[in-house]
Amino acid sequence: MLGQLFSRQTQAIFFNWKEKPVQRMLDFDFVCGRETPSIACIVQPGASGGFQKLFFGKTEVAIPYYGSIEEAARKHPMADVFINYASFRSATDSSFTALKQPTIRVVAIIAEGIPERDTKKLIAYARANNKVILGPATVGGVQAGAFKIGDTAGTLDNIIACKLNRPGSVGFVSKSGGMSNELYNVLGRATDGLFEGIAIGGDSYPGSTLSDHCLRYQNIPQIKMIVILGELGGTDEYGVVEAMKAGAITKPVVAWVSGTCATLFKSEVQFGHAGARSGGQAEGAAAKNQALRDAGAVVPTSFEGFETAIKETYTRLVASGVLVPAKDVPVPAIPQDLATAVAQGKVRVPTHIVSTICDDRGEEPTYAGVSMSELIEGDSNVGDVISLLWFKRQLPKYATKFIEICVMMCADHGPCVSGAHNTIVTARAGKDVVSCLVSGLLTIGPRFGGAIDDAARYFKGACDQGLTPAAFVEGLKAKGIRVPGIGHRIKSKDNRDKRVELLQQYARKYFPATRYLDYAVTVEEYTLGKAANLVMNVDGCIGATFLDLLSSSGAFTAKEADEIVEIGYLNALFVVARSIGLVGHALDQKRLQQPLYRHPWEDVLYTS
């Protein structure tokens, strides 16, 4: 590690997608005046490609998405930093893969708790191949005005307060990511700010050391002074001491090793990091502070004096002309995220969808204000659910039972009807269940299963107008319109549809009134005088009885009843019901492993 790790052109591969750290990196790029985002691409193991939308200032950008590190490195050869947000369980393997890519120069490992044996292997490989590891257990690092890793330096407000949008004159290194953020604030107040800051990580075996980075800072001309924040445990700080004594580090060093309070405890104390515990007197904070002081570093007597020591050293450098304070630069404004602005009450945003039938925001979903618990404990059925989600009210039990009866009766009508036939053919073509269902549903219309709404509309109009069955039927005939709900290919006067009989029996037994059903029966009597197969079919019976439910239950106004018929609620009931049978046919064909269907040519009339 001879000099700078990063620049304004540095780009990174981000492993294991995390929205906030990625967006914070792009926001940092923008306030620094970078022309291109520092994230070249995102790797999400198992992903099949694509893009992730993010913001680069005011502009929305698409960051490429890959499923493997190898593919990402191959397609983005200029990206030489690998930011690894994998968990400790997979961080070792992914870091090794990254280190083996010839284009990757720096690997930042965010996870803590990686086994020490694995970390040592990573370190050995990196050093043998002249690569740099930051971490494990690190937030990363930052070069002011150029590049930052993940969540380093925190929020955008903190970044600007610390003057990190432009380079300063201080090189900083620490084990702690949290304390690094605190020191960036200190440097922003006491000096002209940071040039580069690195948190090497708090584990016992960091991929790079305090002295590694201090020696780099010695070789970076823009860095005029070095600030170190160490901690008790380990001997890393002694590497800096030896470098200073050997003359390898000649720039002013201000240092503090935290953990001096450990001597107040009778037994060994484990502080926050895995490596933050004293294994002997030499690893104690007091001994390391004294060693640094003896080597020529400026070391205060307490952490409270750290900022003063930094400021005094900086002031001397300015006074001697060694350091020319960096000038502040204007910070471009970044639009606030909509969610944040809404939460702070700064903007009003109209909603894009209105829903009045359900609410899933509480502890359990509610249907029209009725909780799932109430439905289950109240022994509700599918009819109750339909009444809540479709009609937004709890209907009487006889009404919801009627709805359930309609669903049962319309669930299936054999494999020969058009909807079932389409579903069967599609299933035998090897398509998925959803495709099979949709192919069957698309046949529903005026000629198949779509006559319930029309039957209800025409029966209601004629009955409300007081038309006689003859006037009603002949009037439609004059217009070339078949009577909806009347007529059947198989059933006849002497072979009635059992479903129609059961529906009529139920309605007459439980409904307060059956005015529309009675009218439909008189129409049937008239049409049977014309042909034996002009019987009321199940569509017509459901349409008429549903009109009676709407008008006699007391749950709907006349206007609401008209709206229900006009919108198409009744055909929707057939769609829900028949979906059960269509799915059944699809599953049946798949279970039987039926081959591709081809219609026999002898059943086709070929003619010109």
C-alpha positions in Angstrom: 0.0 0.0 0.0 2.0 2.9 -1.3 -0.5 5.7 -1.6 -4.1 6.6 -2.2 -6.7 3.8 -2.2 -9.4 5.9 -3.8 -10.0 8.8 -6.2 -12.8 10.7 -7.8 -12.9 8.0 -10.5 -13.0 5.0 -8.2 -15.9 2.7 -8.8 -17.1 -0.2 -6.7 -18.9 -3.5 -7.0 -21.5 -3.7 -4.2 -22.2 -7.3 -2.9 -25.5 -8.2 -1.3 -27.9 -5.4 -2.1 -28.7 -2.9 0.7 -30.6 0.1 -0.4 -29.6 2.7 2.3 -25.8 2.3 2.1 -25.9 2.3 -1.7 -28.1 5.4 -1.9 -25.9 7.1 0.6 -22.8 6.4 -1.5 -24.6 8.0 -4.5 -25.7 11.0 -2.5 -22.1 11.5 -1.4 -20.9 11.2 -5.0 -23.3 14.0 -6.0 -22.4 16.4 -3.2 -18.7 15.9 -4.1 -19.4 16.8 -7.7 -18.5 13.5 -9.2 -19.6 13.1 -12.8 -20.4 9.4 -12.5 -21.8 7.2 -9.6 -19.2 5.3 -7.6 -21.3 2.2 -7.7 -20.5 0.4 -11.0 -22.9 -2.5 -10.3 -24.6 -4.6 -7.7 -24.1 -8.4 -7.2 -26.9 -10.3 -5.6 -26.2 -14.1 -5.5 -28.7 -16.0 -7.7 -30.0 -12.9 -9.5 -30.7 -13.3 -13.2 -29.6 -9.8 -14.1 -31.5 -6.5 -14.6 -31.2 -3.1 -12.9 -31.8 -1.4 -9.6 -33.2 2.1 -9.8 -31.5 4.7 -7.5 -31.0 8.4 -7.4 -27.9 10.3 -8.5 -28.8 13.8 -7.3 -32.0 14.7 -9.0 -31.6 12.1 -11.7 -32.9 8.5 -11.5 -30.3 6.0 -12.6 -30.3 2.3 -13.3 -27.4 0.4 -11.7 -26.7 -3.0 -13.3 -27.5 -6.1 -11.3 -25.6 -9.4 -11.6 -25.8 -12.9 -10.1 -22.1 -13.5 -9.7 -18.9 -11.7 -8.8 -17.1 -13.0 -11.8 -19.6 -11.7 -14.2 -19.7 -8.3 -12.5 -15.9 -8.0 -12.5 -15.7 -9.1 -16.2 -18.3 -6.5 -17.3 -16.9 -3.7 -15.2 -13.1 -3.9 -15.4 -12.6 -0.4 -14.1 -14.3 -1.2 -10.8 -11.4 -2.0 -8.4 -13.2 -1.8 -5.0 -15.4 -4.7 -3.7 -17.8 -3.7 -0.9 -19.0 -6.9 0.8 -22.2 -6.7 2.8 -22.6 -10.4 3.1 -23.3 -12.0 6.5 -20.4 -13.6 8.4 -21.6 -17.0 7.2 -20.8 -16.2 3.5 -18.4 -13.3 3.7 -15.3 -15.4 3.5 -16.2 -17.2 0.3 -17.4 -14.0 -1.4 -14.3 -12.1 -0.3 -12.0 -14.8 -1.6 -13.9 -14.8 -4.9 -13.4 -11.0 -5.1 -9.7 -11.1 -4.2 -9.2 -13.6 -7.0 -10.5 -11.2 -9.6 -7.5 -9.5 -11.3 -9.4 -6.1 -11.5 -10.2 -5.9 -7.7 -7.7 -4.1 -5.6 -9.5 -3.3 -2.4 -12.0 -5.5 -0.5 -14.1 -4.0 2.4 -15.6 -6.7 4.6 -18.5 -5.2 6.7 -19.5 -8.4 8.6 -18.2 -9.1 12.0 -17.7 -12.5 13.6 -15.8 -14.1 10.8 -13.8 -17.0 12.2 -10.2 -15.9 12.8 -8.8 -18.8 10.8 -10.7 -17.6 7.7 -9.6 -14.1 8.3 -6.0 -15.1 8.4 -6.3 -16.9 5.1 -7.9 -13.9 3.5 -5.1 -11.6 4.9 -2.4 -14.0 3.6 -3.9 -14.2 0.1 -4.3 -10.4 -0.1 -0.7 -9.7 1.0 0.6 -12.3 -1.4 -1.3 -10.6 -4.3 -0.7 -7.0 -3.3 -4.3 -6.3 -2.4 -5.9 -4.5 0.5 -8.5 -5.7 2.9 -10.5 -3.3 5.1 -12.2 -5.1 7.9 -13.7 -7.5 8.9 -16.1 -5.6 11.2 -15.6 -2.3 9.4 -17.8 0.5 8.1 -15.1 1.1 5.5 -13.5 4.3 4.7 -13.8 7.6 2.9 -11.7 9.9 0.8 -13.2 13.4 1.2 -14.6 14.8 -2.1 -14.0 11.5 -3.9 -15.3 8.2 -2.7 -16.8 6.5 0.4 -17.8 3.0 1.3 -21.3 2.2 2.4 -22.5 3.9 5.6 -19.2 5.5 6.4 -19.7 9.0 7.9 -23.4 8.5 8.3 -26.1 10.7 6.9 -25.7 13.4 4.3 -26.2 16.1 6.9 -23.3 14.7 8.9 -21.1 14.4 5.8 -21.7 18.1 5.0 -21.1 19.2 8.6 -17.8 17.3 8.6 -16.7 19.0 5.3 -16.3 15.6 3.6 -17.7 16.9 0.3 -14.2 18.3 -0.4 -10.7 17.1 0.6 -8.9 18.5 3.6 -5.4 17.9 4.9 -5.8 15.2 7.6 -5.3 11.4 7.3 -7.2 9.5 9.9 -7.2 5.9 10.9 -9.1 4.0 13.6 -10.4 0.6 14.5 -13.8 1.8 15.3 -16.4 2.8 12.7 -18.6 4.6 15.2 -15.8 6.6 16.6 -14.5 7.4 13.2 -17.8 9.2 12.5 -17.3 11.1 15.8 -13.7 12.0 14.8 -14.8 13.3 11.4 -16.9 15.8 13.2 -13.9 16.7 15.4 -11.7 17.2 12.4 -14.3 19.3 10.7 -14.3 21.6 13.7 -10.5 21.6 14.6 -9.0 21.5 11.1 -9.8 22.1 7.4 -11.1 18.5 7.4 -10.3 15.0 6.4 -8.4 13.9 3.3 -8.8 10.2 3.9 -10.2 8.2 6.8 -10.1 4.5 7.3 -11.8 2.2 9.9 -9.7 -1.0 9.9 -12.3 -2.9 11.8 -12.7 -4.1 15.4 -11.9 -7.8 15.1 -8.8 -9.3 16.5 -7.2 -9.8 13.1 -7.9 -6.9 10.8 -7.1 -7.2 7.1 -4.9 -4.1 7.3 -3.3 -2.3 10.3 -3.0 1.2 11.7 0.6 1.4 10.6 -0.3 0.2 7.1 -2.4 3.2 6.6 -0.2 5.7 8.4 2.6 4.7 6.1 0.3 5.3 3.1 -0.5 8.7 4.5 3.2 9.5 4.7 3.3 9.0 0.9 0.2 11.1 0.1 1.3 14.8 -0.5 -2.1 16.3 0.3 -2.0 14.8 3.8 -0.1 17.1 6.2 -0.9 15.5 9.5 -2.0 12.1 10.8 -4.6 11.4 13.4 -4.9 8.0 15.1 -7.6 6.6 17.4 -6.6 3.3 18.8 -8.0 1.1 21.5 -6.8 -1.3 24.2 -6.0 -4.8 23.1 -3.5 -6.1 20.6 -0.2 -4.5 19.6 -1.2 -2.7 16.4 -0.3 0.7 17.7 3.3 -0.4 18.3 3.7 -0.8 14.5 3.1 3.0 14.3 5.6 3.5 17.1 8.3 1.5 15.3 7.6 3.3 12.0 8.0 6.7 13.7 11.2 5.7 15.5 12.6 4.4 12.2 11.8 7.7 10.4 9.3 6.0 8.1 6.6 8.4 9.4 7.7 12.0 9.7 4.5 13.9 9.4 3.0 15.2 12.6 0.9 12.5 14.4 -1.8 13.2 17.0 -2.9 10.0 18.7 -5.1 8.6 21.5 -5.6 5.0 22.6 -9.0 4.6 24.3 -9.7 2.3 27.1 -7.6 3.8 29.9 -10.5 3.2 32.3 -9.9 -0.5 32.1 -7.3 -0.2 34.9 -10.2 0.7 37.2 -11.6 -2.8 37.0 -10.3 -5.7 39.0 -10.6 -8.2 36.2 -10.1 -8.1 32.4 -12.8 -6.2 30.6 -14.1 -6.9 27.1 -15.1 -3.7 25.4 -17.3 -3.4 22.3 -14.9 -5.0 19.7 -13.6 -8.5 19.6 -10.1 -7.2 19.8 -10.8 -4.5 22.5 -9.5 -6.3 25.5 -6.2 -6.1 27.2 -4.1 -9.3 27.2 -1.4 -7.8 29.3 0.1 -4.5 30.5 1.7 -3.8 27.1 -1.7 -4.1 25.4 -3.3 -1.6 27.8 -4.3 1.8 26.6 -1.9 3.7 29.0 1.1 1.8 27.8 0.3 2.3 24.2 -0.4 6.0 24.7 3.0 6.4 26.5 4.8 4.5 23.7 3.3 6.8 21.1 4.2 9.8 23.1 7.8 8.6 23.5 8.0 8.1 19.7 7.1 11.7 19.1 3.3 11.7 18.6 1.2 14.3 20.3 -0.9 12.4 22.9 -3.2 14.2 25.2 -3.8 13.1 28.8 -7.4 12.2 28.1 -9.9 11.8 25.2 -11.4 15.2 26.2 -8.1 16.8 25.3 -7.9 15.0 21.9 -9.7 17.8 19.9 -7.5 20.5 21.5 -4.3 18.6 20.6 -5.5 18.2 17.0 -6.4 21.8 16.7 -3.1 23.0 18.2 -1.1 20.8 15.8 -3.1 22.0 12.9 -2.7 25.6 13.8 1.1 25.2 14.1 1.2 23.7 10.6 -0.8 26.6 9.2 1.3 29.1 10.9 4.5 27.6 9.6 3.2 27.5 6.1 3.4 23.8 5.8 -0.4 23.6 5.5 -2.6 25.9 3.4 -6.2 25.5 4.6 -8.6 24.0 2.0 -11.3 26.3 0.8 -14.9 25.4 1.3 -16.9 24.7 -1.8 -20.6 25.1 -2.4 -22.6 22.0 -1.7 -25.3 21.2 -4.3 -28.7 20.6 -2.9 -30.0 17.1 -3.0 -33.8 16.8 -3.1 -35.2 15.2 0.0 -36.6 11.7 -0.4 -40.4 11.7 -0.7 -40.9 9.3 2.2 -38.8 11.5 4.5 -40.5 14.7 3.5 -44.0 13.1 4.0 -42.9 11.8 7.5 -41.8 15.3 8.4 -45.0 16.9 7.2 -43.2 19.0 4.5 -45.2 17.9 1.5 -48.7 16.5 0.7 -48.8 13.7 -1.7 -52.1 12.4 -3.3 -52.6 8.7 -3.1 -52.6 6.7 -6.4 -55.0 3.9 -5.3 -58.2 4.1 -3.3 -59.5 1.0 -1.5 -62.7 0.7 0.6 -63.1 -3.0 0.9 -60.1 -4.1 3.1 -57.2 -3.0 5.2 -54.0 -4.9 5.8 -52.2 -2.4 7.9 -53.1 -3.6 11.4 -52.3 -6.8 13.3 -54.6 -8.8 11.0 -56.4 -8.1 7.8 -60.0 -6.8 7.8 -62.7 -7.2 5.2 -65.0 -4.2 5.2 -64.0 -3.6 8.8 -64.5 -7.2 9.9 -61.4 -8.8 11.2 -60.1 -12.2 10.2 -60.6 -13.4 13.7 -64.3 -12.4 13.7 -64.8 -14.3 10.4 -63.2 -17.5 11.6 -64.7 -17.5 15.1 -68.1 -16.5 13.6 -68.2 -19.7 11.4 -68.4 -17.6 8.3 -68.4 -19.0 4.8 -67.3 -18.0 1.3 -70.6 -16.2 0.9 -69.9 -14.0 3.9 -66.5 -13.1 2.5 -68.0 -12.2 -0.9 -70.7 -10.1 0.8 -68.0 -8.1 2.6 -65.5 -7.7 -0.2 -68.1 -7.2 -3.0 -71.0 -5.5 -1.3 -69.1 -4.0 1.7 -71.7 -5.2 4.2 -72.7 -8.2 6.2 -75.7 -9.8 4.5 -78.2 -12.0 6.3 -77.2 -15.6 6.7 -79.8 -16.8 4.2 -78.3 -14.4 1.6 -74.7 -15.5 2.1 -75.8 -19.1 2.0 -77.5 -18.4 -1.3 -74.3 -16.9 -2.6 -72.4 -20.0 -1.6 -75.0 -22.2 -3.2 -74.5 -20.3 -6.5 -70.8 -20.8 -6.3 -71.2 -24.6 -5.7 -73.7 -24.9 -8.5 -71.6 -23.0 -11.1 -68.3 -24.5 -10.1 -68.3 -26.9 -13.0 -70.5 -28.2 -15.8 -68.4 -31.0 -17.3 -65.4 -31.1 -19.6 -67.3 -30.4 -22.8 -68.3 -26.8 -22.3 -66.1 -24.2 -24.0 -64.3 -23.0 -20.9 -63.4 -26.4 -19.6 -62.4 -27.5 -23.1 -60.0 -24.6 -23.4 -58.5 -25.3 -20.0 -58.0 -29.0 -20.8 -56.4 -28.2 -24.2 -54.0 -25.7 -22.5 -53.2 -28.1 -19.7 -52.3 -30.8 -22.2 -50.0 -28.3 -24.0 -47.9 -28.3 -20.8 -48.8 -24.8 -19.6 -48.9 -23.8 -16.0 -52.1 -23.8 -13.9 -52.6 -20.0 -14.1 -52.4 -20.1 -17.9 -54.9 -23.0 -18.0 -57.3 -21.1 -15.8 -57.0 -17.9 -17.8 -57.6 -19.7 -21.1 -60.9 -21.1 -19.8 -62.0 -17.8 -18.2 -61.5 -15.9 -21.5 -64.3 -17.9 -23.1 -66.8 -16.5 -20.5 -69.0 -14.0 -22.3 -72.5 -13.5 -23.9 -72.5 -17.1 -25.2 -71.0 -18.9 -22.2 -71.6 -18.1 -18.6 -72.0 -14.4 -19.3 -75.8 -14.3 -19.4 -76.4 -13.8 -15.7 -76.0 -10.0 -15.9 -78.1 -9.7 -19.0 -80.8 -11.9 -17.7 -81.0 -9.8 -14.6 -81.1 -6.6 -16.6 -83.8 -7.7 -19.0 -86.0 -9.4 -16.4 -85.7 -6.3 -14.1 -86.5 -3.9 -16.9 -89.5 -5.8 -18.1 -90.9 -6.6 -14.6 -90.4 -3.0 -13.4 -92.2 -1.7 -16.5 -95.0 -4.2 -16.0 -94.6 -5.8 -19.4 -96.4 -9.0 -20.1 -94.3 -12.1 -20.9 -95.6 -11.9 -24.4 -94.7 -8.2 -24.9 -91.3 -8.8 -23.3 -90.4 -11.8 -25.5 -91.8 -10.5 -28.7 -90.2 -7.1 -28.2 -86.8 -8.7 -27.9 -87.5 -10.9 -30.9 -88.3 -7.9 -33.0 -84.9 -6.5 -32.1 -83.2 -9.8 -33.0 -82.3 -10.5 -29.3 -82.6 -13.9 -27.7 -84.1 -13.8 -24.2 -81.1 -14.0 -21.8 -81.5 -16.8 -19.3 -83.9 -18.7 -21.4 -82.9 -21.8 -23.5 -80.7 -24.8 -23.1 -78.9 -27.2 -25.4 -79.7 -30.3 -23.4 -82.4 -29.5 -20.8 -86.1 -29.2 -21.8 -89.6 -29.0 -20.5 -89.6 -32.6 -19.6 -85.9 -32.7 -18.5 -85.5 -29.7 -16.2 -82.1 -28.5 -14.9 -81.9 -29.7 -11.3 -79.9 -26.7 -10.3 -82.7 -24.4 -11.4 -85.2 -26.3 -9.3 -83.0 -26.2 -6.2 -82.4 -22.5 -6.5 -86.1 -21.8 -6.9 -86.9 -23.9 -3.9 -84.3 -22.1 -1.7 -85.4 -18.7 -2.8 -89.1 -19.4 -2.2 -88.3 -20.9 1.2 -86.0 -18.2 2.6 -86.3 -15.0 0.6 -88.8 -12.4 1.9 -90.2 -12.0 -1.7 -89.6 -13.6 -5.1 -91.1 -11.0 -7.4 -88.5 -11.2 -10.1 -88.3 -15.0 -10.0 -92.0 -15.2 -10.3 -91.9 -13.0 -13.4 -89.1 -15.1 -14.9 -91.2 -18.2 -14.4 -94.1 -16.6 -16.3 -91.7 -15.7 -19.1 -90.5 -19.4 -19.2 -94.1 -20.5 -19.4 -94.6 -18.3 -22.5 -91.4 -19.4 -24.2 -92.1 -23.1 -23.6 -95.2 -22.6 -25.7 -92.8 -21.9 -28.6 -90.3 -24.7 -28.0 -89.6 -27.4 -25.4 -86.0 -26.4 -24.9 -86.8 -22.7 -24.1 -86.6 -23.4 -20.4 -85.1 -21.2 -17.8 -81.4 -22.0 -17.5 -79.2 -21.6 -14.4 -78.0 -18.2 -15.6 -81.5 -16.9 -15.8 -82.5 -18.4 -12.5 -79.4 -16.9 -10.7 -80.1 -13.5 -12.3 -83.8 -13.4 -11.2 -83.2 -14.7 -7.7 -80.3 -12.3 -7.2 -82.7 -9.5 -8.1 -85.0 -10.7 -5.4 -82.2 -10.9 -2.9 -81.2 -7.3 -3.7 -84.7 -5.9 -3.6 -86.2 -7.9 -0.6 -83.3 -8.3 1.8 -83.4 -4.7 3.0 -79.7 -4.5 2.7 -79.6 -2.4 -0.5 -81.3 0.7 -1.8 -82.9 0.7 -5.2 -80.0 2.7 -6.6 -77.5 0.3 -5.1 -79.3 -2.6 -6.6 -79.3 -1.0 -10.1 -75.6 -0.2 -9.8 -74.8 -3.8 -8.8 -76.6 -5.2 -11.9 -75.1 -2.6 -14.2 -71.4 -3.0 -13.0 -71.4 -6.8 -13.6 -71.4 -8.3 -10.1 -73.5 -11.3 -11.2 -71.2 -12.4 -14.0 -68.3 -12.0 -11.5 -70.1 -14.6 -9.3 -69.9 -17.1 -12.2 -66.3 -16.3 -12.8 -65.4 -17.0 -9.2 -67.4 -20.2 -9.2 -66.2 -21.6 -12.5 -62.6 -20.9 -11.6 -62.9 -23.7 -9.1 -63.9 -26.2 -11.8 -61.4 -24.9 -14.4 -58.5 -25.3 -11.9 -59.8 -28.8 -11.2 -59.8 -29.7 -14.9 -56.2 -28.4 -15.3 -55.0 -30.4 -12.3 -56.9 -33.5 -13.5 -55.1 -33.4 -16.9 -51.7 -32.9 -15.3 -52.3 -35.7 -12.8 -53.3 -38.0 -15.7 -50.3 -36.9 -17.7 -52.4 -36.4 -20.8 -50.5 -35.8 -24.0 -50.8 -32.8 -26.3 -54.3 -32.5 -27.7 -54.8 -32.4 -31.4 -58.3 -32.1 -32.8 -59.1 -35.1 -35.1 -59.2 -34.0 -38.8 -62.2 -36.1 -39.4 -64.2 -33.8 -37.1 -63.4 -30.8 -39.3 -65.3 -29.8 -42.5 -62.7 -28.7 -44.9 -64.3 -26.5 -47.5 -63.4 -23.6 -49.7 
